[in-house]
Amino acid sequence: MTLAGFALVPLLGMLQIPAGAITGTVREAGSRAPLSDAVVSLPAAQLVARTDATGRYLLVPVPAGTAQVIVRRIGYAPGHFAAIVPSGDTVEISVELAAQPVLLPPIETHAALPGLISRTADSAAAGGRALSSAGIREHPLLAEPDALMALGGGEVVLRTESPTGLNVRGGTSDQVTHAVDGIPILNPFHQGGVFSALNPDALERLELRGVALPSEGAEALSGAVLASTRRPGTAHQVQAGLSTSNLRGTLAGPLPAGLGYLLSLRSAFPGLLNHSRDPTYLRGDSHDWLASLRGPAFGGTVQLLGFGAANDVDASALASAQLTAGTDPPRNRFDWSSHSYGVGWNGVIGRTQLQLRAWRATGAAFAEWRAADSLPEQMHSSLHQTGASLSLDHAGASQRTTGGIRVEHTTAAYRVALEGDTLRLASIGAHHLLWQPFVRHVRQLGPGLSAELTATGSFTARASRLSPALAVRQDLGRAAGVTLSLSRRHQLLQSLRNPESVVGHIFPAELPALAGYSGVAVGRGDEAGVELELRPAVALRLELRGFVRHAEGLALVAPRQADPFVTVDLASGTSRAAGASLAIRWSGSRHELVARYALQRVRVSYGDTTYIPSWGGRQLLDAGLVLRPMRGTALRVAVSAEAGARTTTIEDPFEWEACNLLDRGCEFAGTPAHRSEPLGGARLPAYIRTDVGLRQAVGLRLGGRQHTIAAYGTLTNLFSRRNLMTYVRNPGTGGRIPVTTRPRALLVLGAEWAY
């Protein structure tokens, strides 16, 4: 982005809107704890706002004069107040709502369309999407809830059978960062039927944001996944689930002194699928936990948060044809874990919202890889981050400004050696102190027209960089809106995992290295985008998106490395991506139809060589239909298709089977590599898969509490389509042997209980 983009700053300041604004905080009467997700409305002006995590709201633009405002939140008595709004001024009004528990009968919910971000009145942010907890739980394209997989589709590419990460707008999976309630989390990935290490039962909202403030999440070329945890209510709540892929439980409720707690525990791949007698099947398990404690303190709200995830996987290093009867084959091992602990405080001083956070995040990974004709390679990777952030948010008439700073100390270490450390093949270690001041200014320019300008500076002992972004949105009446955006982003951590290796399907952990050391450059990406929303009818919504993107300074592992991680050196390269997508949602009382189509072109270059990466499929289609013939019953039909995908042919024996109940497990055997094969040199045939699922829920009233019990199941690849994952080179004939994906089989069976 050029400096011409910043010429809008003085122009924004010259515009004066005669309307006013109403802002304030909604709190719970008695405890005075801030209430999030309260709906504040001004019916006369058809304005609606929702309170944020600190209870703050902003109604703008408000016509001068007397305004009658209504505040509502489930579980509380509604509040009403009148405000006199002077022309061009902001009125500060805070409200307290009295608790009023409401007993609700069983109801049917309809999830919002995944991929269509909910716009707020004061934001023109582009390149994102958001989902509520219900949108994740009832996602029409998923066999069971998975937070990260729910973000897929359109310009967000992931392998639905065995994801290796989120590839957003042509970028690699390490170009997306993650945070929970503003606290960074590292490698939130599992394997073996469950991808996300974030238990969806513990979440209130999930958002993929193209340009995130440093106080929200770390800067990366493709954006940040921002998760918000559930807020405890006035009664204790229990939610539990058991399926063939995971066992999970979540508790939430009030504590004395106005405190509230949340505790989530989950064990993924807990042995229900293991085919322990067959050495070619995966072995291992995965766990994650999340805990939160909130309460009033120092005139605001304080939160303590903890998160942890651990994975242990091993797979046969030999395929079936290489095995000797009666012997246990050598096995490749993969372990990765992460832990994050943080504290945050939110409060209001006058018209300014103040937010403080501090955290400690750690991640570690280990692999023992038996490359052909050599001793096992042992890889160790670790990342330690300690940081704090301060942000100030001030709302005025027709504008809002957020500014602050993020300070973070990062230490990254990586080494690969032959077994017993007899020969060290690679060793990278570095640390830095990063200062990131930032500012975001949002202003209403006129009726339905708003602009958002963001600037983030990154300062280390070695370099200084500026990351600007601009988005302008025009609402075209109530039925349409268009957004134009430009951005430049930088990335100071890049992964040393090989994204072209099929090992990523069971080892999706990123292996971070600090930019500026050992040949790892600072990644830089420039992107332009356009979005058009159309709402021709209440039950019908369409969204068109397009983008172009160029990135440079990328750390490329695949051109120099056949193994799943760096053992020698790196290549530095660039990428170019362009794409367009269409999302459609048509909903009714008994049905929900969601369809997403994307057309993209992705090219990665280094030196004089260019290739198409494995996530660079030309055309992608996802469509899901949910039918509700009767109360509590949901029939789901989902179709996933991809054309133009590329792969790199494997030169060693390899066996693969994605997790399913017919085969009672997940199969991965061999030590696959692509030593002399050209990257992306093989084109895969079109991929088409149809899944059918059924969910039945019943409501019961026991012990004075309302209970919901549900059972569900999914049949995958209904038409027995022979889809391919990759090819293996036949050493005898030189031909290619196809490696197929799932057969027609039961994919998952499960049950849930909540009260």
ABEGO torsion letter per residue (X at the ends): XBAAAAAAAAAAAABBBABBBBBEBBBBBGAGBBBBGBBBBBAAAGBBBBBBAAGBBBBOBBBBEBBBBBBBBBGBBBBBBBBBBBBGBBBBBBBBBBBBBBBBBBBBBBBBBBGBBBBBAABABBGBBBBBAAAAAABAABABBBAAAAABEEABBBBAABBAEBBBGGBBAAABBBBBGGBBBBGBBBBGGBABABBAAABABBBBBABBBAAABBBBAAEBBBBBBBBBBABBBBBBBBBAABBBBBBBEBBBGGBBBBBBBBBBGAGAABBAABAABBBEBBBBBBBBBBEBBGGBBBBBBBBBBBBBBBBBABBAAABBBGBBBBBBBBBBBBBBBBBBBBBBBEABBBBBBBBBBBBBBBBBBBBBGBBBBBBBBBBBBBBBBBBBBBBBBGBBBBBEBBBBBBBBBBBBBBBGGABBABBBBBBBBBBBBBBBBBBBAEBGBBBBBBBBBBBBAABBBBBBBBBBBBBBEAABBBBBBBBBBBBABBBABBAABAAAAABABBBBBBBGBGGBBBBBBBBBBBBBBBBABAABBBBBBBBBBBBBGBBBAAAABABABBABBBBBBBBBBBBBBBBBBBBBAABBBBBBBBBBBBBBBBEABBBBBAAABABBBBBBBBBBABBGBBBBBBBBBBBGBBBBBBABBBBBBBBBAAAGEBBBBEBBBBAABBBGABBBBBBBBBBBBBBBBBBBBBGGBBBBBBBBBBBBGAAGBBBBABBBBBAAAGBBBBBBBBBBBBABBBBBBBX
